[in-house]
């Protein structure tokens, strides 16, 4: 990835609604350069989508964060299948290392988080979990 690609992605992370003209101005390059790089990043899959963050998000999911999960045996497919059924779970990633699965969650209350954790810990094959709550985005 070229330096301009990295800088462009950083600008989009700061302001995903920036126009091509604004991005070009911030990066000190021509509009056509930004457009060419954006098109290439989208086509290559380096940028796979865009999202919206609203001021209302904290009300919808007052607590967000990660739950890391360690498993024993061949439980991964069964556990992932169960996790997919819960709307509070917003992302499920398998990993290599100490943890087998990393789950992102969004819940309204501490009681809701406790219920999600109880559901995960009840899954056959789950040996250990650790929870980290996001505080604020510093991007």
C-alpha positions as CSV (number, residue, x, y, z in Angstrom):
1,X,0.0,0.0,0.0
2,X,1.3,3.4,-1.0
3,X,1.8,6.2,1.5
4,X,-1.1,8.2,0.0
5,X,-3.3,5.2,0.5
6,X,-2.5,5.0,4.2
7,X,-3.0,8.8,4.5
8,X,-6.3,8.6,2.6
9,X,-7.6,5.8,4.9
10,X,-6.5,7.8,7.9
11,X,-8.5,10.8,6.7
12,X,-11.5,8.7,6.0
13,X,-11.3,7.3,9.5
14,X,-11.3,10.8,10.9
15,X,-14.2,11.9,8.6
16,X,-15.9,9.3,6.5
17,X,-18.2,12.0,5.1
18,X,-15.4,14.1,3.7
19,X,-15.8,14.9,0.0
20,X,-13.2,14.0,-2.6
21,X,-12.3,17.7,-2.7
22,X,-11.9,17.9,1.1
23,X,-9.7,14.8,1.1
24,X,-7.6,16.2,-1.7
25,X,-7.1,19.5,0.1
26,X,-6.2,17.7,3.4
27,X,-3.7,15.4,1.6
28,X,-2.3,18.1,-0.6
29,X,-3.0,16.2,-3.9
30,X,-5.4,16.6,-6.8
31,X,-9.0,15.5,-6.7
32,X,-8.3,13.0,-9.5
33,X,-5.5,11.4,-7.4
34,X,-7.9,10.9,-4.5
35,X,-10.6,9.5,-6.8
36,X,-8.1,7.1,-8.5
37,X,-6.8,5.9,-5.1
38,X,-10.3,5.5,-3.6
39,X,-11.5,3.5,-6.6
40,X,-8.4,1.2,-6.4
41,X,-8.7,0.7,-2.6
42,X,-12.4,-0.2,-3.0
43,X,-11.7,-2.6,-6.0
44,X,-8.8,-4.3,-4.2
45,X,-10.8,-4.8,-1.0
46,X,-8.5,-2.6,1.2
47,X,-11.7,-0.6,1.8
48,X,-14.6,-2.9,2.2
49,X,-17.3,-0.5,3.3
50,X,-18.3,2.6,5.1
51,X,-20.3,3.1,8.3
52,X,-22.2,5.7,10.3
53,X,-21.6,6.7,13.9
54,X,-24.4,8.8,15.5
55,X,-24.7,10.8,18.7
56,X,-27.5,8.4,19.6
57,X,-25.3,5.4,19.5
58,X,-24.5,5.5,23.3
59,X,-28.2,5.3,24.1
60,X,-28.7,2.3,21.8
61,X,-25.6,0.5,23.1
62,X,-24.5,2.2,26.3
63,X,-21.8,-0.5,26.9
64,X,-19.7,-1.8,24.1
65,X,-16.5,-3.8,24.1
66,X,-14.8,-7.1,23.6
67,X,-15.1,-10.5,25.1
68,X,-12.2,-12.9,24.5
69,X,-13.1,-16.6,24.7
70,X,-10.8,-19.6,25.2
71,X,-12.2,-23.0,24.1
72,X,-11.3,-26.6,24.5
73,X,-11.4,-29.3,21.8
74,X,-13.3,-28.8,18.6
75,X,-16.0,-26.5,20.1
76,X,-15.4,-23.5,17.8
77,X,-18.0,-24.1,15.1
78,X,-20.7,-24.9,17.6
79,X,-19.9,-21.9,19.9
80,X,-19.7,-19.5,16.9
81,X,-23.1,-20.8,15.7
82,X,-24.7,-20.1,19.1
83,X,-23.1,-16.6,19.3
84,X,-24.6,-15.6,15.9
85,X,-28.1,-15.9,17.4
86,X,-27.7,-13.0,19.8
87,X,-28.3,-9.4,18.6
88,X,-26.1,-8.0,21.3
89,X,-23.1,-9.6,19.6
90,X,-21.9,-7.3,16.7
91,X,-18.8,-9.1,15.6
92,X,-17.3,-12.6,15.9
93,X,-13.6,-13.2,15.0
94,X,-11.6,-16.3,15.3
95,X,-8.0,-15.7,16.3
96,X,-4.7,-17.5,16.8
97,X,-3.1,-17.2,20.2
98,X,-4.3,-17.4,23.8
99,X,-7.9,-16.7,22.8
100,X,-9.8,-18.7,20.2
101,X,-12.6,-16.2,19.6
102,X,-13.0,-12.4,20.1
103,X,-16.5,-11.1,20.2
104,X,-17.6,-7.5,20.1
105,X,-20.8,-6.6,21.9
106,X,-23.2,-3.7,22.4
107,X,-25.7,-3.7,25.3
108,X,-27.9,-1.2,27.0
109,X,-27.2,-2.1,30.7
110,X,-24.8,-4.0,32.9
111,X,-27.5,-6.6,33.5
112,X,-27.7,-7.2,29.7
113,X,-23.9,-7.6,29.6
114,X,-24.1,-10.1,32.5
115,X,-26.7,-12.1,30.6
116,X,-24.5,-12.2,27.5
117,X,-21.5,-13.3,29.6
118,X,-23.7,-16.0,31.3
119,X,-24.8,-17.3,27.9
120,X,-21.3,-17.5,26.6
121,X,-19.9,-19.2,29.8
122,X,-22.7,-21.8,29.6
123,X,-21.6,-22.9,26.2
124,X,-20.0,-26.4,26.2
125,X,-16.3,-26.1,25.5
126,X,-15.8,-22.5,26.8
127,X,-13.0,-22.7,29.4
128,X,-12.3,-19.0,30.0
129,X,-13.5,-15.5,29.1
130,X,-12.2,-12.0,29.6
131,X,-14.2,-8.8,29.1
132,X,-13.0,-5.4,28.1
133,X,-15.4,-2.4,28.0
134,X,-14.7,0.4,25.5
135,X,-14.5,3.8,27.1
136,X,-14.2,6.3,24.3
137,X,-12.8,6.5,20.8
138,X,-9.7,8.6,20.6
139,X,-9.3,8.6,16.9
